[in-house]
Amino acid sequence: MNADVVIVGSGISGAASAYELAKAGLKVVLVDRFGPAAMASGWTLAGVRQSGRHPAELPLAKAAVEIWATLAEDLDGETGYRRGGNLRLARTPEEVPVIETLVKEQRAAGLDLTILPTTADVRAVAPALSETVLLASHCPSDGSADPATTVQSFVRAAERLGAVTRFGERAQRILVENGRVAGVETDKGRISSARVVVAAGIFGNELLKPLGYEVPLQVPMVTVLRSAPVDPVLEQVIGVANADCAGRQENNGRFRVTSGLQDWHGGLRERQSENGLRPSVLPTGASMAEVVRLFGEVVPAFAEAQIEDYWAGLIDLTPDALPVIDGTLDPEGLIVAMGFSGHGFCLGPITGRIISDLAQDRQTDLPIQPFGIRRFAGLRNSQEPATLHG
Ligand SMILES: Cc1cc2nc3c(=O)[nH]c(=O)nc-3n(C[C@H](O)[C@H](O)[C@H](O)COP(=O)(O)OP(=O)(O)OC[C@H]3O[C@@H](n4cnc5c(N)ncnc54)[C@H](O)[C@@H]3O)c2cc1C
């Protein structure tokens, strides 16, 4: 099989790239060893957030949020996107200056973010929050989406535009001829292509290492609990100053709540599901109890709800907690989009546009210089504090 571009990985980064490239008229093959949203893009909280972003990521997050507004229409599919706002809470006097500084810095960076200075102000915006919350930042243009539905919508839209999808197929090696990418060898055969996009999340290095590249990743785990549906009480995505929990209420009434970053115990099972083989990571009982305690303290209705589902998700965490988005590599034709460090879901739609530009040898008008893979030469042994905030 021949293609203009092979994309390895059908999470939101790869699926959005496939859509954009197919829309541009290129012959695209999208390969995933499991299927759409099988890993981080399905495990995620799926907050669509600009607030709390590193300054280098903020222009991408803002551009992404603009796309999210009309994404369902553009894809002619569902996304479950809701611009319900994001609140980041201070629960102790020590957390108050953390939120105040965040608001000051991000307002200076041009983000529409305000402070809700008292418990009463916070509860006027989000009555479901408990009286233990002291103050909060509020970004009304942030929101959330339904992750699996969104990735499916990208995939279907790409397919309608002619993209070929090959799920349950594992890329084993990127082929190189005369200093240029020549395709991908998978467990089912060869796909010839002068361009390959590695959007393979925590597994990306398996393909990069033989080519002499490696994104120095840590892989922490996040525990996720999902409740049975309850009456809608919470519009916003909730984060907290020290990022030890986050959560939101889905459009269907279910609470979807996450822990902070935890050490991964190393277990990853592959299980048959109705959609084929899927990877799964189990949280521990202690981590689940901790999520209930921490999030239940700020949203009491969650502690009352019945828990319907639970899982853990893995994070492709880089030393500076920023992604790798790079098309300047040797061999020519190799493009990398991975290492989103726990906040790549929101960016998905803009990642797709950037990758589409790079794969067509076009300059992107977004500032992606901070995301080059070569920056890690001096960073291998350091680690910026990385946080999840929805
Ligand atoms: C619990 C949790 C909460 C999160 N909360 C948020 C949030 O609120 N907001 C936010 O913006 N982000 C959040 N994130 C992060 C976000 O979900 C991820 O950054 C994003 O989904 C990454 O998408 P991706 O497409 O780059 O990678 P992934 O979704 O991991 O996709 C990689 C794909 O590559 C496939 N693959 C790997 N190797 C191969 C191979 N050799 N051959 C073929 N296929 C291969 C895998 O099967 C997988 O489907 C969260 C993540 C987690 C886990």
The ligand as a Gaussian input file, in Angstrom:
#p B3LYP/6-31G(d) Opt

LIG

0 1
 C       -6.291000      10.636000      33.265000
 C       -5.893000      11.671000      32.274000
 C       -6.437000      12.963000      32.369000
 C       -6.119000      13.916000      31.412000
 N       -6.736000      15.146000      31.460000
 C       -6.551000      16.032000      30.447000
 C       -7.331000      17.218000      30.372000
 O       -8.199000      17.464000      31.214000
 N       -7.098000      18.081000      29.342000
 C       -6.155000      17.821000      28.390000
 O       -5.969000      18.651000      27.479000
 N       -5.416000      16.685000      28.428000
 C       -5.603000      15.790000      29.412000
 N       -4.885000      14.625000      29.455000
 C       -3.861000      14.388000      28.441000
 C       -4.444000      14.040000      27.100000
 O       -5.492000      13.109000      27.241000
 C       -3.327000      13.490000      26.212000
 O       -2.256000      14.438000      26.204000
 C       -3.780000      13.275000      24.793000
 O       -4.955000      12.496000      24.756000
 C       -2.658000      12.593000      24.010000
 O       -3.149000      12.224000      22.758000
 P       -2.183000      11.511000      21.731000
 O       -3.001000      11.283000      20.506000
 O       -0.943000      12.316000      21.580000
 O       -1.756000      10.139000      22.415000
 P       -2.634000       8.844000      22.760000
 O       -4.054000       9.179000      22.983000
 O       -1.914000       8.102000      23.822000
 O       -2.585000       8.029000      21.411000
 C       -1.472000       7.278000      20.997000
 C       -1.995000       6.145000      20.144000
 O       -0.896000       5.530000      19.499000
 C       -1.159000       4.138000      19.388000
 N        0.132000       3.472000      19.195000
 C        1.191000       3.476000      20.012000
 N        2.208000       2.779000      19.485000
 C        1.785000       2.333000      18.291000
 C        2.380000       1.546000      17.267000
 N        3.636000       1.090000      17.383000
 N        1.654000       1.244000      16.182000
 C        0.380000       1.679000      16.053000
 N       -0.241000       2.443000      17.001000
 C        0.455000       2.758000      18.088000
 C       -1.849000       3.801000      20.704000
 O       -2.615000       2.627000      20.595000
 C       -2.693000       5.051000      20.941000
 O       -4.022000       4.907000      20.475000
 C       -5.180000      13.626000      30.392000
 C       -4.628000      12.350000      30.293000
 C       -4.991000      11.372000      31.223000
 C       -4.420000       9.989000      31.076000

